[in-house]
Amino acid sequence: MAPRTIAIYGKGGIGKSFTTTNLSATFALMNKRVLQLGCDPKHDSTTSLFGGISLPTVTEVFAEKSAKNEQVAISDIVFRHDIPGFPQSIYGIELGGPQVGRGCGGRGIISGFDVLEKLGIFEWDIDIILMDFLGDVVCGGFATPLARSLSEEVLLVTSNDRQSIFTSNNICQANNYFRTIGGRSRLLGLVVNRDDNSGMAESYARAAGINVLMKVPYNIDARDMDDSFDFAIELPEIATPFRKLAVDILSNAITPCEATGLDFTDFIRLFGEVSEEMPIPATTEELFTRPSHGDHDTHASGMEKQGKSAGHAHEDEREQERLLECIGKLPDAEREIYSLREIEGKSNEEIAALKNLELKEVQSHISSARKMMRKLFFDL
């Protein structure tokens, strides 16, 4: 029987290797033959798994063997750890990658998988292969298990901070893209690591339609055990959620997600209001000529320009003309309310009272006008 393959993705430093290592140990304690495959140039996925030993990487071994015109053998890159009290040994491989600044990490991943496939990795008598993948960069190399359907299932590791959730969203979008062109990797869901009970990752999961499979609370003892190359599942409060996740995976109790991921605007809105203001365009003149101190001007159109000198007056007049021309192209309601807000400087509340409108109506008209203005201004 072919091994079951699971890719575990997440932002660097978020706890992918912690999650992968403790899940590997949990499966091994359940009498499963497990192979943990580190797919990160840092090649530190299996360090805790092997009690602090750093494994030779496929990249290093392949380079050494190629220099001698020799073939890479399984025993050169696959290593076994016999752990006291475990019914099964655990196997480990580190793909590795180039030294910093000396090559493409994604290319190293692709080359590493080429070597492993030639050695028959997907035909080995292994129950589960866990692939620990860096998720910050979803390039062709790091997306290999998704692009080539080498992983049957995908787990996303995140915490409650925006950047780690953003990384998970990127992976979700990438997996959805590959599914549209024939990919077969199924997204199982999110693992929330270092959970602080803020609920941010869960809010994202609800909005994106992704399962929350496990929440691992921040635990200083678990961190210390991981830092000292030990298994955090020795702690009951850590072991319990990991065992439940392992059982759910083995029993196929998890319904894969059909999530496509959120677009950038919808994602950002989870964390607060998104400004509809147009960005201030820089000019060639201001970038090549430093203005005199104090020679600044601001026009109340929402497209303020800083650093204006006397030599920019003509261009300012031209942009003001463009702005007024764009306002003139707006529908009547948007034009009137936008002019009150941006030209006359009235507040939304003042406009609502003046026009006898609900505040939400005013905000809706202004938001609509700004979107149209953005397109009109840059299309002129």
C-alpha positions in Angstrom: 0.0 0.0 0.0 1.3 3.5 -0.9 2.1 5.8 2.0 -0.4 8.4 3.1 1.1 11.8 2.4 0.4 15.0 4.3 2.0 18.4 3.6 2.2 20.7 6.6 2.5 24.4 5.6 2.9 27.6 7.6 4.9 30.8 8.1 8.5 30.4 9.2 8.8 30.2 13.0 5.1 29.6 13.6 5.5 26.0 14.8 5.4 23.8 11.7 8.2 21.6 12.8 6.9 21.5 16.3 3.5 20.4 14.9 5.0 17.9 12.5 7.4 16.4 15.0 4.8 15.8 17.7 2.3 14.5 15.1 5.0 12.1 13.8 5.6 10.9 17.4 1.9 10.5 18.0 1.5 8.3 14.9 4.5 6.3 15.9 3.0 5.7 19.3 -0.1 4.4 17.5 2.1 1.8 15.9 2.4 3.6 12.5 5.5 3.6 10.4 6.2 7.3 9.9 8.6 9.3 7.7 9.1 13.0 8.4 10.4 14.9 5.4 11.9 18.3 6.1 11.3 20.6 3.1 13.0 23.8 4.3 16.5 25.0 3.5 17.1 25.5 7.2 17.0 21.7 7.4 15.9 21.7 11.1 12.6 19.9 10.8 13.8 16.6 12.2 16.3 17.9 14.8 13.9 17.4 17.7 12.7 14.2 16.2 16.2 12.8 16.4 17.1 14.2 19.8 19.2 17.1 18.6 21.0 15.4 15.8 21.2 17.3 12.5 20.7 15.0 9.5 22.8 15.2 6.3 20.7 16.7 3.6 19.7 15.4 0.2 21.2 18.6 -1.3 24.6 18.1 0.4 24.8 14.4 -0.3 23.7 14.8 -3.9 26.5 17.4 -4.5 29.1 15.2 -2.9 28.1 12.1 -4.8 27.9 13.9 -8.1 31.4 15.3 -7.6 32.6 11.7 -7.4 30.3 10.5 -10.2 28.4 8.2 -7.7 24.7 7.6 -7.1 22.8 8.6 -4.0 21.6 5.5 -2.0 18.8 5.4 0.5 21.2 4.8 3.3 22.9 8.1 2.4 19.9 10.3 3.1 17.2 8.3 5.1 17.8 7.9 8.8 16.0 6.0 11.6 15.5 6.9 15.2 14.7 4.1 17.6 12.9 5.8 20.6 12.6 3.9 23.9 9.0 3.1 24.6 7.8 3.6 21.1 6.4 0.5 19.2 7.8 1.9 15.9 10.9 3.6 14.8 10.6 7.0 13.1 12.4 7.8 9.8 13.6 11.2 8.8 14.9 13.0 5.7 16.0 16.6 5.2 15.9 18.0 1.7 18.0 21.0 2.7 18.9 23.7 0.2 21.6 26.1 -1.0 23.6 28.3 1.4 22.1 31.8 2.0 22.5 33.9 -1.1 23.9 31.1 -3.2 20.9 29.6 -5.0 17.2 29.1 -5.1 15.6 27.2 -2.2 12.6 26.2 -4.3 14.8 24.7 -7.0 16.5 22.7 -4.2 13.1 21.3 -3.2 12.3 20.2 -6.8 15.8 18.6 -7.2 15.4 16.8 -3.9 12.0 15.3 -4.8 13.5 14.1 -8.1 16.2 12.2 -6.1 13.6 10.7 -3.7 11.2 9.7 -6.5 14.1 7.9 -8.2 14.7 6.0 -5.0 11.0 5.0 -4.9 9.9 7.0 -1.9 6.2 6.6 -2.7 6.6 2.8 -2.9 8.3 2.3 0.5 6.6 0.3 3.2 5.7 3.4 5.2 2.2 4.3 6.6 2.5 8.0 6.7 4.8 10.6 5.2 4.6 14.0 6.8 6.2 16.8 4.7 7.2 19.9 6.7 7.1 22.8 4.3 8.0 26.5 4.5 4.9 28.4 3.6 6.1 32.0 3.3 7.1 31.5 -0.3 4.7 29.6 -2.6 7.0 29.4 -5.6 7.2 26.5 -7.9 9.6 24.6 -5.6 7.8 25.0 -2.3 4.4 24.3 -4.0 5.7 21.0 -5.4 3.5 18.7 -3.4 0.4 20.8 -4.4 1.4 21.3 -8.1 2.2 17.6 -8.6 -0.3 16.1 -6.1 2.5 14.5 -4.2 0.6 15.2 -1.0 -2.9 13.8 -0.6 -3.8 16.2 2.2 -2.7 19.6 3.4 -2.6 21.0 7.0 -2.1 24.7 7.6 -0.3 25.8 10.8 -1.0 29.3 12.0 -1.4 31.4 15.2 -3.6 34.4 15.8 -1.4 37.0 14.2 -2.1 38.5 10.8 1.1 37.5 9.1 0.8 33.8 9.9 -2.9 33.8 8.9 -2.0 35.6 5.7 0.5 32.9 4.9 -2.1 30.2 5.4 -4.5 32.1 3.1 -1.8 32.2 0.4 -1.4 28.4 0.7 -5.2 27.9 0.5 -5.3 30.0 -2.6 -2.4 28.1 -4.2 -4.0 24.8 -3.4 -7.3 25.9 -4.9 -5.5 27.1 -8.1 -3.8 23.7 -8.5 -7.1 21.9 -8.0 -8.6 23.9 -10.8 -6.0 22.5 -13.2 -6.3 18.9 -12.0 -4.5 18.9 -8.7 -5.8 16.4 -6.1 -4.3 17.7 -2.8 -7.2 18.1 -0.3 -7.1 20.8 2.3 -8.0 19.3 5.7 -7.9 22.5 7.7 -6.1 24.8 10.2 -4.0 24.0 13.3 -3.9 27.0 15.6 -0.6 26.9 17.4 0.2 29.1 20.5 -3.4 29.8 20.8 -4.0 32.9 23.0 -7.8 32.7 22.8 -8.2 35.9 20.8 -10.1 33.9 18.2 -8.5 35.7 15.2 -7.5 32.5 13.3 -11.0 31.1 14.0 -12.6 34.3 12.6 -10.5 33.9 9.4 -11.4 30.2 9.2 -15.1 31.0 9.3 -14.8 33.6 6.7 -12.7 31.4 4.4 -14.7 28.2 5.0 -11.8 26.3 6.5 -11.9 23.7 9.3 -10.2 24.4 12.6 -8.7 21.0 13.4 -6.7 21.6 16.5 -5.9 24.4 18.9 -2.6 24.1 20.8 -2.4 26.5 23.8 0.8 28.5 24.4 2.7 26.4 27.0 6.1 27.4 28.3 6.9 23.8 29.3 6.1 22.6 25.8 8.4 25.3 24.4 11.2 24.3 26.7 10.8 20.6 25.8 11.0 21.5 22.1 14.0 23.7 22.6 15.7 20.8 24.4 14.9 18.4 21.5 12.2 16.5 23.4 8.5 15.6 22.5 5.9 18.1 23.9 3.3 15.3 23.7 4.8 14.0 27.0 2.6 16.7 28.5 -1.0 15.5 28.8 -2.4 18.9 27.8 -0.4 18.7 24.5 -0.8 15.0 23.9 -4.6 15.1 24.0 -5.3 17.4 21.0 -2.5 15.8 19.0 -3.9 12.3 19.5 -7.4 13.5 18.6 -6.0 15.0 15.4 -4.1 11.8 14.5 -7.2 9.6 15.2 -9.4 11.9 13.0 -6.9 11.7 10.2 -6.5 8.0 10.3 -10.2 7.4 10.6 -11.0 9.8 7.7 -13.2 11.7 10.1 -12.2 15.1 8.6 -14.2 16.4 5.6 -11.8 18.3 3.3 -12.4 22.0 2.8 -13.5 23.4 -0.5 -12.1 26.8 0.5 -10.6 29.1 -2.2 -9.1 31.6 0.2 -9.9 35.3 0.7 -8.9 38.0 -1.7 -6.6 40.7 -0.2 -9.3 43.3 0.5 -11.6 40.8 2.2 -8.7 39.4 4.2 -7.6 42.8 5.5 -11.2 43.7 6.5 -11.0 40.9 9.1 -8.5 43.1 11.0 -10.2 46.5 10.6 -11.6 49.1 8.3 -10.0 49.3 4.8 -9.4 52.8 3.6 -11.0 53.7 0.2 -8.6 56.7 -0.2 -6.6 56.9 -3.4 -2.8 56.6 -3.0 -0.9 59.8 -3.5 1.0 59.5 -6.8 4.6 60.6 -6.8 5.9 62.7 -9.7 9.0 62.6 -11.7 9.9 66.1 -10.6 9.7 65.5 -6.9 11.8 62.4 -7.1 14.6 64.1 -9.1 14.4 67.5 -7.3 14.3 68.0 -3.6 11.9 70.8 -2.7 12.9 73.8 -0.5 12.0 73.5 3.2 8.5 74.6 3.9 7.5 74.7 0.3 4.5 72.3 0.6 0.9 72.4 -0.4 -2.1 70.3 0.3 -5.3 70.2 -1.7 -8.4 68.8 0.0 -9.3 66.3 -2.6 -8.0 63.3 -0.7 -5.0 63.2 -3.1 -2.7 65.5 -1.1 0.8 66.1 -2.5 3.6 66.8 -0.1 7.0 68.3 -1.0 5.6 70.8 -3.6 7.9 73.6 -4.7 7.0 76.6 -6.8 8.1 74.8 -9.9 5.3 72.3 -9.5 2.5 74.8 -9.7 1.6 74.1 -13.3 1.4 70.4 -12.7 -0.7 70.9 -9.6 -3.1 73.0 -11.6 -3.3 70.3 -14.3 -4.0 67.6 -11.7 -6.7 69.8 -10.1 -8.3 70.1 -13.5 -8.2 66.3 -13.9 -9.7 65.9 -10.5 -12.6 68.3 -11.2 -13.1 66.6 -14.6 -13.4 63.2 -12.9 -15.8 64.6 -10.3 -18.0 65.9 -13.2 -18.2 62.3 -14.6 -19.7 60.9 -11.4 -23.5 60.2 -11.1 -25.5 63.0 -9.6 -25.8 61.7 -6.0 -22.1 60.6 -5.8 -20.9 63.9 -7.4 -22.8 66.1 -5.0 -21.9 64.2 -1.8 -18.3 63.6 -2.9 -17.9 67.4 -3.6 -19.3 68.3 -0.2 -16.9 65.8 1.5 -13.7 66.3 -0.5 -14.0 69.8 -1.9 -15.9 71.7 0.8 -14.4 69.5 3.6 -17.7 68.7 5.4 -18.0 65.7 7.7 -20.2 62.7 6.9 -22.5 63.8 9.8 -22.8 67.3 8.4 -23.6 65.9 4.9 -26.2 63.6 6.4 -27.9 66.4 8.1 -27.7 68.8 5.1 -29.0 66.2 2.6 -31.5 64.6 5.1 -29.9 61.2 4.6 -28.9 58.3 6.9 -25.2 58.3 7.8 -24.8 54.8 6.2 -26.2 56.2 2.9 -23.7 59.0 3.0 -20.8 56.6 3.7 -22.1 54.3 0.9 -22.2 57.2 -1.7 -18.7 58.3 -0.6 -17.3 54.8 -0.9 -18.8 54.3 -4.3 -17.6 57.7 -5.5 -14.0 57.0 -4.3 -13.9 53.7 -6.2 -15.2 55.4 -9.4 -12.8 58.3 -8.9 -9.8 56.0 -8.6 -10.6 54.5 -12.0 -11.5 57.8 -13.7 -8.4 59.6 -12.4 -5.9 57.1 -13.6 -7.7 56.4 -16.8 -7.7 60.0 -18.0 
